[in-house]
Amino acid sequence: MSEPPTREAASGHTRTEEPQPTVSQSGHRTRLAPGALRQMVIGHLTAHPNEAFTATRISRIIEKSSGAIANALVTLTKQGITEQVTERPRTYRITAAATRSGQA
């Protein structure tokens, strides 16, 4: 069964991101594979190493839940891959160490 065209395909816009890994669910919906959202966040932050982003700003770019992204950012910060730059609003960026070590 073929999938309906995405908004990007319908509008003529294409993304340069890697395909999103999915796990099939009953019905027509799919969900991201475990860890895939964190990898998407890392990918975005790595592409913009000198910028700090809020979860909301990232969510508008990668079109995923800002709450889930906020949770991923907390986890990535605990792992030393990202760092929180400001408290209000909470902004994050990729760490230089993560970029150098290839974690990102």
Biopython code that builds the backbone (N, CA, C, O; Angstrom):
import numpy as np
from Bio.PDB.StructureBuilder import StructureBuilder

atoms = [
    (1, "MET", "N", (0.842, -1.163, 0.000)),
    (1, "MET", "CA", (0.000, 0.000, 0.000)),
    (1, "MET", "C", (0.894, 1.235, 0.000)),
    (1, "MET", "O", (1.821, 1.314, 0.805)),
    (2, "SER", "N", (0.641, 2.192, -0.875)),
    (2, "SER", "CA", (1.492, 3.380, -0.929)),
    (2, "SER", "C", (0.991, 4.434, 0.053)),
    (2, "SER", "O", (-0.196, 4.508, 0.372)),
    (3, "GLU", "N", (1.931, 5.238, 0.516)),
    (3, "GLU", "CA", (1.630, 6.282, 1.476)),
    (3, "GLU", "C", (1.188, 7.536, 0.728)),
    (3, "GLU", "O", (1.643, 7.774, -0.391)),
    (4, "PRO", "N", (0.302, 8.352, 1.331)),
    (4, "PRO", "CA", (-0.077, 9.606, 0.680)),
    (4, "PRO", "C", (1.124, 10.545, 0.633)),
    (4, "PRO", "O", (2.020, 10.436, 1.470)),
    (5, "PRO", "N", (1.157, 11.468, -0.333)),
    (5, "PRO", "CA", (2.298, 12.372, -0.425)),
    (5, "PRO", "C", (2.391, 13.260, 0.815)),
    (5, "PRO", "O", (1.379, 13.628, 1.410)),
    (6, "THR", "N", (3.612, 13.592, 1.186)),
    (6, "THR", "CA", (3.827, 14.473, 2.333)),
    (6, "THR", "C", (3.528, 15.908, 1.946)),
    (6, "THR", "O", (3.390, 16.228, 0.765)),
    (7, "ARG", "N", (3.429, 16.772, 2.948)),
    (7, "ARG", "CA", (3.207, 18.191, 2.666)),
    (7, "ARG", "C", (4.331, 18.749, 1.804)),
    (7, "ARG", "O", (4.088, 19.557, 0.908)),
    (8, "GLU", "N", (5.584, 18.311, 2.080)),
    (8, "GLU", "CA", (6.702, 18.817, 1.323)),
    (8, "GLU", "C", (6.580, 18.408, -0.148)),
    (8, "GLU", "O", (6.813, 19.219, -1.045)),
    (9, "ALA", "N", (6.213, 17.148, -0.389)),
    (9, "ALA", "CA", (6.085, 16.663, -1.756)),
    (9, "ALA", "C", (4.957, 17.388, -2.475)),
    (9, "ALA", "O", (5.091, 17.750, -3.644)),
    (10, "ALA", "N", (3.845, 17.598, -1.775)),
    (10, "ALA", "CA", (2.705, 18.275, -2.376)),
    (10, "ALA", "C", (3.025, 19.726, -2.705)),
    (10, "ALA", "O", (2.514, 20.264, -3.687)),
    (11, "SER", "N", (3.865, 20.365, -1.895)),
    (11, "SER", "CA", (4.172, 21.778, -2.108)),
    (11, "SER", "C", (5.401, 21.975, -2.998)),
    (11, "SER", "O", (5.712, 23.101, -3.386)),
    (12, "GLY", "N", (6.099, 20.887, -3.320)),
    (12, "GLY", "CA", (7.293, 20.993, -4.140)),
    (12, "GLY", "C", (8.560, 21.218, -3.337)),
    (12, "GLY", "O", (9.646, 21.283, -3.913)),
    (13, "HIS", "N", (8.449, 21.338, -2.016)),
    (13, "HIS", "CA", (9.612, 21.526, -1.159)),
    (13, "HIS", "C", (10.156, 20.156, -0.768)),
    (13, "HIS", "O", (9.397, 19.218, -0.523)),
    (14, "THR", "N", (11.459, 20.059, -0.717)),
    (14, "THR", "CA", (12.069, 18.811, -0.269)),
    (14, "THR", "C", (12.958, 19.101, 0.920)),
    (14, "THR", "O", (13.459, 20.214, 1.085)),
    (15, "ARG", "N", (13.148, 18.092, 1.741)),
    (15, "ARG", "CA", (14.007, 18.219, 2.913)),
    (15, "ARG", "C", (15.343, 17.590, 2.616)),
    (15, "ARG", "O", (15.457, 16.683, 1.792)),
    (16, "THR", "N", (16.358, 18.088, 3.304)),
    (16, "THR", "CA", (17.683, 17.511, 3.142)),
    (16, "THR", "C", (18.017, 16.582, 4.293)),
    (16, "THR", "O", (19.126, 16.050, 4.355)),
    (17, "GLU", "N", (17.072, 16.375, 5.209)),
    (17, "GLU", "CA", (17.308, 15.501, 6.358)),
    (17, "GLU", "C", (17.333, 14.045, 5.918)),
    (17, "GLU", "O", (16.821, 13.685, 4.858)),
    (18, "GLU", "N", (17.942, 13.223, 6.759)),
    (18, "GLU", "CA", (17.920, 11.796, 6.517)),
    (18, "GLU", "C", (16.512, 11.277, 6.775)),
    (18, "GLU", "O", (15.766, 11.891, 7.537)),
    (19, "PRO", "N", (16.133, 10.165, 6.161)),
    (19, "PRO", "CA", (14.819, 9.597, 6.425)),
    (19, "PRO", "C", (14.671, 9.250, 7.903)),
    (19, "PRO", "O", (15.639, 8.881, 8.567)),
    (20, "GLN", "N", (13.458, 9.371, 8.402)),
    (20, "GLN", "CA", (13.195, 9.093, 9.808)),
    (20, "GLN", "C", (12.875, 7.622, 9.994)),
    (20, "GLN", "O", (11.943, 7.112, 9.372)),
    (21, "PRO", "N", (13.635, 6.923, 10.846)),
    (21, "PRO", "CA", (13.332, 5.518, 11.107)),
    (21, "PRO", "C", (11.972, 5.399, 11.788)),
    (21, "PRO", "O", (11.647, 6.190, 12.674)),
    (22, "THR", "N", (11.195, 4.436, 11.387)),
    (22, "THR", "CA", (9.872, 4.273, 11.976)),
    (22, "THR", "C", (9.625, 2.837, 12.386)),
    (22, "THR", "O", (10.274, 1.908, 11.905)),
    (23, "VAL", "N", (8.684, 2.681, 13.274)),
    (23, "VAL", "CA", (8.212, 1.375, 13.701)),
    (23, "VAL", "C", (6.730, 1.332, 13.351)),
    (23, "VAL", "O", (5.985, 2.249, 13.696)),
    (24, "SER", "N", (6.300, 0.284, 12.674)),
    (24, "SER", "CA", (4.894, 0.200, 12.265)),
    (24, "SER", "C", (3.974, 0.039, 13.459)),
    (24, "SER", "O", (4.307, -0.648, 14.424)),
    (25, "GLN", "N", (2.840, 0.662, 13.391)),
    (25, "GLN", "CA", (1.795, 0.540, 14.396)),
    (25, "GLN", "C", (0.525, 0.092, 13.675)),
    (25, "GLN", "O", (0.444, 0.145, 12.448)),
    (26, "SER", "N", (-0.443, -0.341, 14.435)),
    (26, "SER", "CA", (-1.701, -0.725, 13.808)),
    (26, "SER", "C", (-2.323, 0.512, 13.180)),
    (26, "SER", "O", (-2.145, 1.627, 13.669)),
    (27, "GLY", "N", (-3.043, 0.306, 12.107)),
    (27, "GLY", "CA", (-3.627, 1.446, 11.401)),
    (27, "GLY", "C", (-2.608, 2.048, 10.451)),
    (27, "GLY", "O", (-1.691, 1.367, 9.993)),
    (28, "HIS", "N", (-2.775, 3.317, 10.163)),
    (28, "HIS", "CA", (-1.929, 3.983, 9.184)),
    (28, "HIS", "C", (-0.815, 4.802, 9.801)),
    (28, "HIS", "O", (0.020, 5.354, 9.084)),
    (29, "ARG", "N", (-0.791, 4.886, 11.103)),
    (29, "ARG", "CA", (0.221, 5.721, 11.746)),
    (29, "ARG", "C", (1.514, 4.948, 11.960)),
    (29, "ARG", "O", (1.516, 3.730, 12.136)),
    (30, "THR", "N", (2.597, 5.684, 11.938)),
    (30, "THR", "CA", (3.893, 5.121, 12.277)),
    (30, "THR", "C", (4.496, 5.981, 13.370)),
    (30, "THR", "O", (4.139, 7.149, 13.526)),
    (31, "ARG", "N", (5.402, 5.403, 14.113)),
    (31, "ARG", "CA", (6.082, 6.186, 15.138)),
    (31, "ARG", "C", (7.579, 5.995, 14.986)),
    (31, "ARG", "O", (8.043, 5.028, 14.383)),
    (32, "LEU", "N", (8.315, 6.926, 15.538)),
    (32, "LEU", "CA", (9.764, 6.857, 15.439)),
    (32, "LEU", "C", (10.299, 5.663, 16.214)),
    (32, "LEU", "O", (9.736, 5.264, 17.233)),
    (33, "ALA", "N", (11.375, 5.110, 15.723)),
    (33, "ALA", "CA", (12.053, 4.023, 16.424)),
    (33, "ALA", "C", (12.691, 4.575, 17.698)),
    (33, "ALA", "O", (12.959, 5.773, 17.780)),
    (34, "PRO", "N", (12.933, 3.732, 18.680)),
    (34, "PRO", "CA", (13.573, 4.204, 19.916)),
    (34, "PRO", "C", (14.894, 4.923, 19.626)),
    (34, "PRO", "O", (15.740, 4.407, 18.896)),
    (35, "GLY", "N", (15.060, 6.106, 20.197)),
    (35, "GLY", "CA", (16.274, 6.891, 20.022)),
    (35, "GLY", "C", (16.314, 7.744, 18.769)),
    (35, "GLY", "O", (17.219, 8.564, 18.611)),
    (36, "ALA", "N", (15.354, 7.569, 17.877)),
    (36, "ALA", "CA", (15.383, 8.303, 16.609)),
    (36, "ALA", "C", (15.176, 9.802, 16.812)),
    (36, "ALA", "O", (15.804, 10.607, 16.125)),
    (37, "LEU", "N", (14.307, 10.187, 17.740)),
    (37, "LEU", "CA", (14.081, 11.608, 17.976)),
    (37, "LEU", "C", (15.359, 12.269, 18.500)),
    (37, "LEU", "O", (15.719, 13.363, 18.065)),
    (38, "ARG", "N", (16.038, 11.606, 19.428)),
    (38, "ARG", "CA", (17.297, 12.162, 19.932)),
    (38, "ARG", "C", (18.290, 12.345, 18.795)),
    (38, "ARG", "O", (18.994, 13.354, 18.743)),
    (39, "GLN", "N", (18.355, 11.377, 17.880)),
    (39, "GLN", "CA", (19.272, 11.493, 16.747)),
    (39, "GLN", "C", (18.880, 12.655, 15.832)),
    (39, "GLN", "O", (19.749, 13.335, 15.287)),
    (40, "MET", "N", (17.589, 12.882, 15.663)),
    (40, "MET", "CA", (17.132, 14.014, 14.857)),
    (40, "MET", "C", (17.540, 15.335, 15.515)),
    (40, "MET", "O", (17.976, 16.263, 14.834)),
    (41, "VAL", "N", (17.396, 15.414, 16.834)),
    (41, "VAL", "CA", (17.774, 16.626, 17.574)),
    (41, "VAL", "C", (19.284, 16.831, 17.479)),
    (41, "VAL", "O", (19.741, 17.945, 17.221)),
    (42, "ILE", "N", (20.061, 15.768, 17.685)),
    (42, "ILE", "CA", (21.514, 15.857, 17.568)),
    (42, "ILE", "C", (21.901, 16.322, 16.159)),
    (42, "ILE", "O", (22.775, 17.173, 15.996)),
    (43, "GLY", "N", (21.255, 15.765, 15.169)),
    (43, "GLY", "CA", (21.544, 16.148, 13.786)),
    (43, "GLY", "C", (21.302, 17.627, 13.538)),
    (43, "GLY", "O", (22.099, 18.294, 12.878)),
    (44, "HIS", "N", (20.198, 18.136, 14.072)),
    (44, "HIS", "CA", (19.894, 19.555, 13.884)),
    (44, "HIS", "C", (20.914, 20.430, 14.610)),
    (44, "HIS", "O", (21.429, 21.392, 14.042)),
    (45, "LEU", "N", (21.202, 20.092, 15.867)),
    (45, "LEU", "CA", (22.146, 20.902, 16.638)),
    (45, "LEU", "C", (23.551, 20.833, 16.053)),
    (45, "LEU", "O", (24.283, 21.821, 16.088)),
    (46, "THR", "N", (23.933, 19.686, 15.519)),
    (46, "THR", "CA", (25.242, 19.529, 14.897)),
    (46, "THR", "C", (25.344, 20.385, 13.635)),
    (46, "THR", "O", (26.409, 20.919, 13.327)),
    (47, "ALA", "N", (24.245, 20.511, 12.917)),
    (47, "ALA", "CA", (24.234, 21.333, 11.705)),
    (47, "ALA", "C", (24.344, 22.823, 12.027)),
    (47, "ALA", "O", (24.687, 23.625, 11.159)),
    (48, "HIS", "N", (24.054, 23.189, 13.276)),
    (48, "HIS", "CA", (24.090, 24.589, 13.711)),
    (48, "HIS", "C", (24.849, 24.689, 15.034)),
    (48, "HIS", "O", (24.259, 25.048, 16.053)),
    (49, "PRO", "N", (26.157, 24.374, 15.036)),
    (49, "PRO", "CA", (26.897, 24.255, 16.293)),
    (49, "PRO", "C", (27.066, 25.549, 17.081)),
    (49, "PRO", "O", (27.304, 25.498, 18.287)),
    (50, "ASN", "N", (26.954, 26.683, 16.448)),
    (50, "ASN", "CA", (27.164, 27.956, 17.138)),
    (50, "ASN", "C", (25.867, 28.631, 17.556)),
    (50, "ASN", "O", (25.878, 29.781, 17.996)),
    (51, "GLU", "N", (24.741, 27.916, 17.420)),
    (51, "GLU", "CA", (23.448, 28.475, 17.786)),
    (51, "GLU", "C", (22.833, 27.684, 18.931)),
    (51, "GLU", "O", (23.074, 26.486, 19.080)),
    (52, "ALA", "N", (22.026, 28.383, 19.743)),
    (52, "ALA", "CA", (21.272, 27.734, 20.816)),
    (52, "ALA", "C", (19.798, 27.759, 20.425)),
    (52, "ALA", "O", (19.309, 28.746, 19.875)),
    (53, "PHE", "N", (19.096, 26.668, 20.712)),
    (53, "PHE", "CA", (17.703, 26.518, 20.299)),
    (53, "PHE", "C", (16.825, 26.128, 21.473)),
    (53, "PHE", "O", (17.265, 25.428, 22.385)),
    (54, "THR", "N", (15.581, 26.585, 21.446)),
    (54, "THR", "CA", (14.574, 26.098, 22.389)),
    (54, "THR", "C", (13.968, 24.829, 21.796)),
    (54, "THR", "O", (14.093, 24.568, 20.600)),
    (55, "ALA", "N", (13.318, 24.053, 22.642)),
    (55, "ALA", "CA", (12.633, 22.850, 22.157)),
    (55, "ALA", "C", (11.554, 23.237, 21.141)),
    (55, "ALA", "O", (11.347, 22.533, 20.153)),
    (56, "THR", "N", (10.875, 24.348, 21.385)),
    (56, "THR", "CA", (9.820, 24.792, 20.467)),
    (56, "THR", "C", (10.392, 25.124, 19.102)),
    (56, "THR", "O", (9.814, 24.749, 18.082)),
    (57, "ARG", "N", (11.500, 25.808, 19.068)),
    (57, "ARG", "CA", (12.108, 26.177, 17.782)),
    (57, "ARG", "C", (12.553, 24.932, 17.017)),
    (57, "ARG", "O", (12.361, 24.843, 15.805)),
    (58, "ILE", "N", (13.143, 23.980, 17.720)),
    (58, "ILE", "CA", (13.539, 22.729, 17.067)),
    (58, "ILE", "C", (12.299, 21.993, 16.556)),
    (58, "ILE", "O", (12.309, 21.439, 15.457)),
    (59, "SER", "N", (11.230, 21.991, 17.361)),
    (59, "SER", "CA", (10.017, 21.260, 16.970)),
    (59, "SER", "C", (9.412, 21.815, 15.687)),
    (59, "SER", "O", (8.847, 21.064, 14.892)),
    (60, "ARG", "N", (9.524, 23.093, 15.485)),
    (60, "ARG", "CA", (8.981, 23.702, 14.260)),
    (60, "ARG", "C", (9.811, 23.332, 13.040)),
    (60, "ARG", "O", (9.306, 23.312, 11.917)),
    (61, "ILE", "N", (11.070, 23.044, 13.263)),
    (61, "ILE", "CA", (11.961, 22.698, 12.156)),
    (61, "ILE", "C", (11.842, 21.214, 11.799)),
    (61, "ILE", "O", (11.727, 20.866, 10.624)),
    (62, "ILE", "N", (11.870, 20.338, 12.813)),
    (62, "ILE", "CA", (11.825, 18.904, 12.516)),
    (62, "ILE", "C", (10.410, 18.332, 12.603)),
    (62, "ILE", "O", (10.200, 17.142, 12.371)),
    (63, "GLU", "N", (9.450, 19.183, 12.936)),
    (63, "GLU", "CA", (8.027, 18.818, 12.951)),
    (63, "GLU", "C", (7.704, 17.643, 13.860)),
    (63, "GLU", "O", (7.011, 16.704, 13.469)),
    (64, "LYS", "N", (8.217, 17.716, 15.073)),
    (64, "LYS", "CA", (7.908, 16.735, 16.116)),
    (64, "LYS", "C", (7.482, 17.481, 17.367)),
    (64, "LYS", "O", (7.650, 18.698, 17.444)),
    (65, "SER", "N", (6.940, 16.785, 18.337)),
    (65, "SER", "CA", (6.420, 17.367, 19.569)),
    (65, "SER", "C", (7.489, 18.129, 20.353)),
    (65, "SER", "O", (8.579, 17.611, 20.598)),
    (66, "SER", "N", (7.165, 19.363, 20.742)),
    (66, "SER", "CA", (8.129, 20.150, 21.517)),
    (66, "SER", "C", (8.352, 19.540, 22.901)),
    (66, "SER", "O", (9.450, 19.641, 23.446)),
    (67, "GLY", "N", (7.338, 18.915, 23.469)),
    (67, "GLY", "CA", (7.500, 18.256, 24.764)),
    (67, "GLY", "C", (8.454, 17.082, 24.684)),
    (67, "GLY", "O", (9.303, 16.904, 25.557)),
    (68, "ALA", "N", (8.316, 16.281, 23.642)),
    (68, "ALA", "CA", (9.216, 15.146, 23.446)),
    (68, "ALA", "C", (10.638, 15.632, 23.178)),
    (68, "ALA", "O", (11.604, 15.025, 23.642)),
    (69, "ILE", "N", (10.762, 16.719, 22.435)),
    (69, "ILE", "CA", (12.084, 17.278, 22.156)),
    (69, "ILE", "C", (12.704, 17.817, 23.440)),
    (69, "ILE", "O", (13.900, 17.641, 23.674)),
    (70, "ALA", "N", (11.895, 18.475, 24.277)),
    (70, "ALA", "CA", (12.400, 18.985, 25.566)),
    (70, "ALA", "C", (12.932, 17.836, 26.415)),
    (70, "ALA", "O", (13.992, 17.952, 27.030)),
    (71, "ASN", "N", (12.197, 16.730, 26.448)),
    (71, "ASN", "CA", (12.654, 15.552, 27.193)),
    (71, "ASN", "C", (13.956, 15.005, 26.613)),
    (71, "ASN", "O", (14.862, 14.624, 27.355)),
    (72, "ALA", "N", (14.043, 14.970, 25.295)),
    (72, "ALA", "CA", (15.262, 14.486, 24.640)),
    (72, "ALA", "C", (16.441, 15.391, 24.965)),
    (72, "ALA", "O", (17.551, 14.906, 25.187)),
    (73, "LEU", "N", (16.213, 16.702, 24.997)),
    (73, "LEU", "CA", (17.282, 17.644, 25.313)),
    (73, "LEU", "C", (17.785, 17.465, 26.743)),
    (73, "LEU", "O", (18.985, 17.583, 26.991)),
    (74, "VAL", "N", (16.891, 17.184, 27.681)),
    (74, "VAL", "CA", (17.301, 16.926, 29.069)),
    (74, "VAL", "C", (18.185, 15.681, 29.115)),
    (74, "VAL", "O", (19.228, 15.678, 29.767)),
    (75, "THR", "N", (17.764, 14.630, 28.422)),
    (75, "THR", "CA", (18.548, 13.392, 28.380)),
    (75, "THR", "C", (19.912, 13.629, 27.741)),
    (75, "THR", "O", (20.930, 13.170, 28.259)),
    (76, "LEU", "N", (19.934, 14.341, 26.623)),
    (76, "LEU", "CA", (21.192, 14.613, 25.930)),
    (76, "LEU", "C", (22.124, 15.480, 26.773)),
    (76, "LEU", "O", (23.345, 15.340, 26.698)),
    (77, "THR", "N", (21.551, 16.370, 27.571)),
    (77, "THR", "CA", (22.362, 17.210, 28.460)),
    (77, "THR", "C", (22.980, 16.357, 29.564)),
    (77, "THR", "O", (24.149, 16.537, 29.903)),
    (78, "LYS", "N", (22.207, 15.434, 30.125)),
    (78, "LYS", "CA", (22.745, 14.524, 31.149)),
    (78, "LYS", "C", (23.862, 13.653, 30.586)),
    (78, "LYS", "O", (24.782, 13.274, 31.311)),
    (79, "GLN", "N", (23.785, 13.336, 29.303)),
    (79, "GLN", "CA", (24.800, 12.510, 28.650)),
    (79, "GLN", "C", (26.011, 13.330, 28.192)),
    (79, "GLN", "O", (26.998, 12.768, 27.717)),
    (80, "GLY", "N", (25.935, 14.653, 28.333)),
    (80, "GLY", "CA", (27.043, 15.513, 27.944)),
    (80, "GLY", "C", (27.123, 15.809, 26.460)),
    (80, "GLY", "O", (28.135, 16.322, 25.982)),
    (81, "ILE", "N", (26.074, 15.492, 25.731)),
    (81, "ILE", "CA", (26.063, 15.720, 24.286)),
    (81, "ILE", "C", (25.604, 17.145, 23.971)),
    (81, "ILE", "O", (26.101, 17.771, 23.035)),
    (82, "THR", "N", (24.653, 17.649, 24.757)),
    (82, "THR", "CA", (24.205, 19.034, 24.615)),
    (82, "THR", "C", (24.435, 19.748, 25.937)),
    (82, "THR", "O", (24.703, 19.124, 26.964)),
    (83, "GLU", "N", (24.326, 21.066, 25.886)),
    (83, "GLU", "CA", (24.425, 21.853, 27.103)),
    (83, "GLU", "C", (23.321, 22.897, 27.107)),
    (83, "GLU", "O", (22.961, 23.451, 26.068)),
    (84, "GLN", "N", (22.791, 23.155, 28.296)),
    (84, "GLN", "CA", (21.770, 24.189, 28.432)),
    (84, "GLN", "C", (22.496, 25.519, 28.503)),
    (84, "GLN", "O", (23.402, 25.698, 29.317)),
    (85, "VAL", "N", (22.097, 26.454, 27.648)),
    (85, "VAL", "CA", (22.763, 27.741, 27.547)),
    (85, "VAL", "C", (22.068, 28.779, 28.428)),
    (85, "VAL", "O", (22.730, 29.527, 29.148)),
    (86, "THR", "N", (20.739, 28.824, 28.372)),
    (86, "THR", "CA", (19.981, 29.785, 29.184)),
    (86, "THR", "C", (18.860, 29.063, 29.912)),
    (86, "THR", "O", (18.392, 28.012, 29.475)),
    (87, "GLU", "N", (18.436, 29.648, 31.035)),
    (87, "GLU", "CA", (17.358, 29.068, 31.839)),
    (87, "GLU", "C", (15.980, 29.479, 31.320)),
    (87, "GLU", "O", (15.083, 28.643, 31.205)),
    (88, "ARG", "N", (15.812, 30.767, 31.006)),
    (88, "ARG", "CA", (14.516, 31.260, 30.528)),
    (88, "ARG", "C", (14.712, 32.124, 29.307)),
    (88, "ARG", "O", (15.274, 33.214, 29.422)),
    (89, "PRO", "N", (14.286, 31.698, 28.171)),
    (89, "PRO", "CA", (13.787, 30.360, 27.883)),
    (89, "PRO", "C", (14.943, 29.361, 27.873)),
    (89, "PRO", "O", (16.098, 29.727, 27.657)),
    (90, "ARG", "N", (14.611, 28.106, 28.107)),
    (90, "ARG", "CA", (15.642, 27.060, 28.095)),
    (90, "ARG", "C", (16.135, 26.881, 26.663)),
    (90, "ARG", "O", (15.384, 26.483, 25.773)),
    (91, "THR", "N", (17.408, 27.183, 26.465)),
    (91, "THR", "CA", (18.003, 26.974, 25.148)),
    (91, "THR", "C", (19.169, 26.004, 25.289)),
    (91, "THR", "O", (19.825, 25.936, 26.328)),
    (92, "TYR", "N", (19.406, 25.262, 24.225)),
    (92, "TYR", "CA", (20.426, 24.218, 24.223)),
    (92, "TYR", "C", (21.254, 24.322, 22.954)),
    (92, "TYR", "O", (20.797, 24.831, 21.930)),
    (93, "ARG", "N", (22.493, 23.825, 23.045)),
    (93, "ARG", "CA", (23.350, 23.699, 21.878)),
    (93, "ARG", "C", (24.189, 22.428, 22.038)),
    (93, "ARG", "O", (24.301, 21.868, 23.129)),
    (94, "ILE", "N", (24.758, 22.004, 20.950)),
    (94, "ILE", "CA", (25.625, 20.827, 20.961)),
    (94, "ILE", "C", (26.923, 21.211, 21.678)),
    (94, "ILE", "O", (27.386, 22.342, 21.530)),
    (95, "THR", "N", (27.508, 20.314, 22.438)),
    (95, "THR", "CA", (28.767, 20.633, 23.108)),
    (95, "THR", "C", (29.920, 20.473, 22.126)),
    (95, "THR", "O", (29.861, 19.671, 21.194)),
    (96, "ALA", "N", (30.957, 21.248, 22.355)),
    (96, "ALA", "CA", (32.153, 21.143, 21.511)),
    (96, "ALA", "C", (32.773, 19.758, 21.662)),
    (96, "ALA", "O", (33.281, 19.189, 20.695)),
    (97, "ALA", "N", (32.731, 19.217, 22.883)),
    (97, "ALA", "CA", (33.295, 17.884, 23.128)),
    (97, "ALA", "C", (32.558, 16.819, 22.328)),
    (97, "ALA", "O", (33.182, 15.913, 21.776)),
    (98, "ALA", "N", (31.238, 16.922, 22.264)),
    (98, "ALA", "CA", (30.451, 15.945, 21.507)),
    (98, "ALA", "C", (30.761, 16.044, 20.020)),
    (98, "ALA", "O", (30.824, 15.029, 19.327)),
    (99, "THR", "N", (30.951, 17.243, 19.537)),
    (99, "THR", "CA", (31.261, 17.444, 18.111)),
    (99, "THR", "C", (32.638, 16.871, 17.797)),
    (99, "THR", "O", (32.817, 16.210, 16.774)),
    (100, "ARG", "N", (33.621, 17.122, 18.679)),
    (100, "ARG", "CA", (34.980, 16.617, 18.459)),
    (100, "ARG", "C", (35.062, 15.108, 18.567)),
    (100, "ARG", "O", (35.762, 14.466, 17.785)),
    (101, "SER", "N", (34.348, 14.531, 19.536)),
    (101, "SER", "CA", (34.463, 13.090, 19.774)),
    (101, "SER", "C", (33.624, 12.252, 18.820)),
    (101, "SER", "O", (33.719, 11.025, 18.815)),
    (102, "GLY", "N", (32.805, 12.914, 18.015)),
    (102, "GLY", "CA", (31.987, 12.181, 17.059)),
    (102, "GLY", "C", (30.701, 11.637, 17.645)),
    (102, "GLY", "O", (29.999, 10.882, 16.973)),
    (103, "GLN", "N", (30.361, 12.002, 18.904)),
    (103, "GLN", "CA", (29.088, 11.565, 19.481)),
    (103, "GLN", "C", (27.929, 12.180, 18.753)),
    (103, "GLN", "O", (26.851, 11.591, 18.667)),
    (104, "ALA", "N", (28.145, 13.355, 18.231)),
    (104, "ALA", "CA", (27.059, 14.080, 17.569)),
    (104, "ALA", "C", (26.935, 13.670, 16.133)),
    (104, "ALA", "O", (26.072, 14.178, 15.418)),
]
sb = StructureBuilder()
sb.init_structure("model")
sb.init_model(0)
sb.init_chain("A")
sb.init_seg("    ")
for serial, (resi, resn, name, xyz) in enumerate(atoms, 1):
    if name == "N":
        sb.init_residue(resn, " ", resi, " ")
    sb.init_atom(name, np.array(xyz, "f"), 0.0, 1.0, " ", f" {name:<3s}", serial, name[0])
structure = sb.get_structure()
